[in-house]
């Protein structure tokens, strides 16, 4: 007899159904994959019991009890993997990763045809990146996996595993990794075969001899983009103008003539701004007229008088408008000294969202499918789970950073959120790139529409802040909360 050692554990994941997986020869490299895991994994299955007790009075009360096993709880599985992208030289140099089958099961139902040659429906390989998204995740049941843990010479099989959650860890003193958790129907010793090295390439897809890339979290980058003026194309509304400071009554800036500008801020109702001509009216006088009437934004003029800039007070997005008169190209600059400055037409500027580039000190993103298992409750037997179904998909995260002054640093983000407390739902684009956006290998986690709460401030030797967020779809019916993209650097024959 020998004692099993966890350091000798290997994990094999199959996409075939549980009955097919009972026959070892049904497993092939097309449907069964070795996935390297880290220490600290857990596999267990508990039982639900019913405790029957008696409570009598009298001289000799019966004080015994009876315990019944009523059901087996779902098997509980947790393990961690590194993020391991690579360029597959055996597959037209497509970018892939060793944990692809786990992403496949996390984000959709997949294709569980026995002996299938392509069980992957929810992840995409290309010559530029590996991509996983939640487009096909609105299903009742996720792809069921058969997990085989080879511990020394003993194989344990967990049937019909649903991958319930994945947590990506961005600790800056560590290698990028994912903590996976799920549930299965039963846990039992597998006696129909064993995963030996000689079977790599015939019974399962083995780990490549050339190691795929690891990703260093120390190089990770974080970008917040304020989308609170969310539009359809760019993800925000630009500030737009129509008939900007124009009039049909006169071509020059003359006394008693009213000039109109229509300005739309953050997708709200158009605001009509009226500027009335008067003798010796200066540029600053005109700007005061505009700002006194403009809600939610502030207008400024460039030093050469050629550009009017309107800045949203809530989102920080800006739009510029070129001011011309067809002759001097310096319309408002002439107001204080000449009576013949003409108000020409102007085109709308393009909105620019405020972008915060923040160095992080720690962080996590958690994806949770809300999986629940069903177990019957018949008498006189030990009931076992019959399957699972999904609940609300929840994608959330928490990021740590130093509290740093500056309009586009954590101080600026904190100030914006504190001053915008009347907004029911915040909308920020969040992109965390493990390994750094300019580097390879890297792993990008993009949340196009994240709700941010006011960051918590922790006063220690160095003041830091914690930013919590929840990934949302652009609409409650749209499953675009998160896009995962890996870009590899090393070519591997897989």
C-alpha positions, 0 to 999 in steps of 0.5 A: 500500500502507498500513500498518494502524493498531490504533487504527482497529480495530473488532470485530464478533461474530456468533452464526451458524455459520461457513458462514452467516457466509461470506456477508455478507448473512446477517449481521443486527442480530439475530445480529451485534453491534459490541463496542467494544474497547480497545488491546492486543488480540491475534489470531494463529495459529501452526503446529506444526512437525516438525524432522528432523535427521541425526547421522552419523559419518565424514569428510563427515557430512550436516549438513542438516535438514528442517522440516515444518508438521504442524498449525495451532494454534488461533487465539489471541484476546485483547481487552478491553472496558469494562463498559458497561450501559445501559437500552434504551429500544427494549426496554421499558427493559430493562437491557442491555450492549454485551458481552452476546454475550460473556457469552452465549458464556462461560457456555453453549452458546447457540442457534446457529441461522442468522438466529435472532431471539434467540440469547440463552439464558444471559443475562437482561434485565429492567427492573431489571438485566442478569443472567448466571449459569452455570446452563446452563454444564455443556456440552461445547461453548460457543457458537461465535462468528464474530469479525470484526476490521476493521483500517482497511479489512481484515477478519480473520475468526476462525472458531468462537471459544470464549470461554475466559476473562474477567478482571474488573479492579478497579484503583481508578484505572481504569474497570471492564473485562473482559479476554477470551481465547479460541481459534478454528479459523482466522484468515484475511482475510475478502473477502466483504464489509466492515463499513461504517457504512452497514450498521449496522442492516441487517448488524449492531447498531451502537454507540448514538449515546448512549454507555452508562455507564462504571463507576468502580472507585474507588467499588467495595465489597467484602463478605465474609459468613462462611457456614461454618455454611452452611444451605439458606435463609439460607446459614448455620445459626442457633444454635437452642434447644429447651426453653431452661432449662426444667423440668417439675419445678418452676415456680420456680428452686429448690434442687436442681432441674435446668434443661435447655437444648438448644443447637445451634451451627453446625449441629452436634450438639445440646448439652444444658446442665444448670443446677442450682438452688442457694441464692443462685445469681447470674446470673454463676453460671448463665452460668458453668454454661452456658459450662463445658458449651457447646462452640464458642460463648460465652453472655452476658447483657444488662444488664437480664437479658432477653436471652441471647446465644450467639455462635459462636467459629468463625463469629461468628454469633450468636443471641439468646433472650428470657428471660421469667417471665410476670410480672417479665419479668426472670428471671435478674436475680431469681436473686440476691435472690429465690427465686420467679423462674420459668424461662419458655419462650423462642423460638430466636434467628436466626443472624447471620453475621459480615459484613466490609465491606472497602475494596479497593485492587485486585483481579481475578476470573477465569473460566476454562472450561478449553477445549481444541481437538482437532487431527488428526495425519494425515501429509502434510498440515497439520492444522487444529483440528476443534473444542473442548471444555470442561474444569473451570470455574474461578472465582478471584480476588485482592483487595488491601486495607490490613491494618486492625484491627477485628473486621469489618475485614481484621484480623478476617478474618485472625484468623478464618481463622488460628484456623480452620485445621482447617476443610477448606473455608472457605465465605464469600459474596463480593460485589464491586460495581464502582461501589458497591452504593448507586450506578448504574451498577454491576456486581455479582459475587456468589460465594455460596460462596467458599473463602478461604485465609489472607490474605498480609501485605505489610509496606511503608510501609502494611501491606497484605494479599492475599485469594485466593479460589475460587468454588465451587458449593453442591455439586460438581454445582451450577453456582452459583459466580458471578452477574453483575448489571449495573444501568444509569443511562442510557437508550439507544436500542439 
